[in-house]
């Protein structure tokens, strides 16, 4: 009897221990799943299938705001042209190098970090509606690009009558406006009628006189188109005032004349070596002929070392150099005569 009871007792104890172990395992699994709060719990598979994965939780917070980006490049229109707009923004170091367009000044402006500096978009003399009064005016404005064509309007006011003129910006500080050009030996380039075309004509005969609105001119230059040849310059204020100078001035401004006078106020200038002759003061051309029908020339029996722009060659031969006998007496400056080089008469 006792031998049957002992095995039965051991069976009951083992069964109770197994039941407690399963209970602890279930509690452990329940505690572990309680931490799955970010996603849905996976469900046990049924019929041998795996349970579905839980979803990620939703982050309730937002990211930090990024820093302000740099200013973008100016936009382009469909044609590829960059368009700048006006701005009321103050120029500071943070926008240094920025370019805008000032509608009031009609020019581009560059921010240097402290100030909006004008960047000239339309320089004086570059367009018909923004001319200079003359070439010296363009030069003095600081907007010269060297010798070449510029728009000028000597009488000011409306720009509708502005015209192009060739400006020489090198000789003796520059600022010379072309008046007339002599190419043919028999051509008289100082005319009684003004021509705007002559102001821009450098390589063929073009006659005119100093524009009537440039009455305050100071000097007239006679030179060949070649950049190395000597120039002859006349200063209207040089020496004591006298009727002879005044008559010559009027001739250069278109008044009909036939005079033969001693005229003071000339000097020669060599651009090759920057030498002035005379070195100080001015010289007088004895018996200077200025005839509306023939041109300008020192006396035919004179030195031949000053100016000969007559309608015909003379019989003298005191010239320093002549490339052709046909040029003597008719296309000579400071004793040098060239048949095929244009002579320019210029004023400033």
C-alpha positions, 0 to 999 in steps of 0.5 A, spaced: 500 500 500 505 504 501 509 502 495 503 505 491 502 512 494 509 514 494 509 514 486 502 518 486 505 523 491 511 525 486 507 525 480 502 531 483 508 535 486 512 535 478 505 537 475 504 543 480 511 545 479 510 545 471 504 549 472 507 555 476 513 555 471 508 556 465 504 562 469 511 565 470 513 565 463 506 568 461 507 574 466 514 575 463 511 576 456 506 580 458 510 585 462 515 585 456 509 587 451 507 593 455 513 597 453 511 596 446 508 603 446 511 606 439 508 601 435 502 596 434 504 590 438 505 584 433 499 579 434 501 571 435 500 567 428 495 563 427 495 556 423 502 557 423 503 564 420 507 569 423 504 575 426 505 582 423 510 587 425 508 593 429 508 600 426 513 606 428 511 611 432 509 618 430 514 623 432 510 629 435 516 634 435 518 639 429 526 640 427 529 646 428 529 652 423 535 652 419 539 659 418 537 664 413 540 662 406 545 667 402 542 672 397 540 669 390 543 671 383 539 676 379 534 673 375 534 673 367 529 674 363 527 669 357 532 673 352 538 672 357 539 679 359 540 680 366 535 685 369 537 689 376 531 692 380 531 698 385 532 697 392 531 701 398 535 696 402 541 699 406 548 697 404 551 693 409 557 688 410 552 682 409 550 684 402 557 687 400 558 686 392 550 686 391 548 690 385 542 694 384 539 699 379 537 706 381 531 709 377 532 716 380 540 716 377 539 711 371 545 707 373 547 701 376 549 701 384 554 697 387 554 696 395 561 696 398 559 694 404 557 701 407 555 705 401 551 704 394 556 707 389 554 709 382 556 704 376 555 709 370 551 705 365 550 710 360 557 715 360 556 722 357 558 722 350 556 715 349 549 716 346 545 721 342 540 723 348 546 724 353 551 728 349 557 732 352 557 739 350 564 738 346 570 733 347 573 737 352 567 737 356 567 729 356 574 729 358 573 733 364 567 729 366 572 723 367 568 719 362 572 718 356 574 712 353 580 715 349 580 718 342 574 716 338 567 718 336 562 721 341 556 725 341 556 732 343 551 738 343 554 744 343 548 749 344 545 744 350 538 744 351 534 739 347 539 733 345 535 732 338 540 736 335 546 732 338 551 729 333 557 725 333 564 728 333 571 725 333 575 727 339 582 727 340 584 725 347 591 725 347 595 731 345 597 736 350 592 733 355 586 732 350 579 734 349 580 736 342 573 736 337 574 735 330 572 741 326 574 740 318 578 735 314 583 736 308 585 731 304 585 734 297 591 739 295 586 744 292 580 743 298 579 749 302 576 746 309 574 752 313 567 754 310 562 759 312 557 754 313 557 749 319 557 742 318 555 736 323 558 731 318 565 734 318 565 733 325 566 726 324 569 725 318 577 723 318 579 721 312 576 725 306 575 732 305 570 735 309 569 743 310 566 747 316 568 752 322 567 752 329 560 751 332 557 758 333 555 755 340 563 754 342 565 761 342 569 760 349 574 756 345 581 757 347 585 753 342 585 750 335 590 745 333 592 743 326 595 736 325 596 730 320 592 724 322 598 720 323 599 720 331 607 721 330 607 727 326 608 734 329 602 739 331 601 746 330 597 749 336 594 756 336 592 760 342 587 765 342 589 768 348 596 769 347 599 775 347 596 782 348 589 783 344 589 785 337 585 786 331 589 781 327 588 775 332 580 777 333 580 777 325 583 770 325 578 768 330 572 770 326 575 766 320 576 760 324 568 761 326 566 762 319 566 769 317 568 770 310 575 773 310 581 775 305 586 778 310 594 778 311 596 779 318 602 778 323 598 773 328 601 771 335 600 765 339 603 759 335 607 753 338 609 747 335 608 740 339 612 734 338 608 728 341 614 723 339 618 726 344 613 731 348 617 737 346 614 744 345 617 749 341 618 755 343 619 752 350 615 757 353 611 763 350 608 763 343 611 765 336 608 770 331 607 767 324 609 773 319 604 775 314 599 769 315 594 769 309 587 767 311 582 767 305 575 764 305 577 762 298 583 759 298 585 757 306 590 758 310 598 759 309 604 763 311 607 768 306 609 764 300 616 767 301 616 766 308 620 760 312 615 754 310 616 752 317 609 753 320 603 752 316 601 752 309 594 749 307 593 753 301 589 751 295 595 751 291 602 749 291 607 755 292 614 756 289 618 756 295 622 750 297 624 751 305 620 745 307 623 740 312 620 734 308 616 733 303 613 726 300 611 729 294 612 736 290 604 737 290 604 737 297 608 743 298 605 749 300 598 746 300 599 740 306 604 742 310 604 743 318 611 745 321 615 744 315 613 737 314 608 736 307 604 729 306 600 728 300 596 722 302 595 724 310 589 728 312 590 734 315 585 735 321 583 742 324 581 741 331 578 745 337 578 745 344 
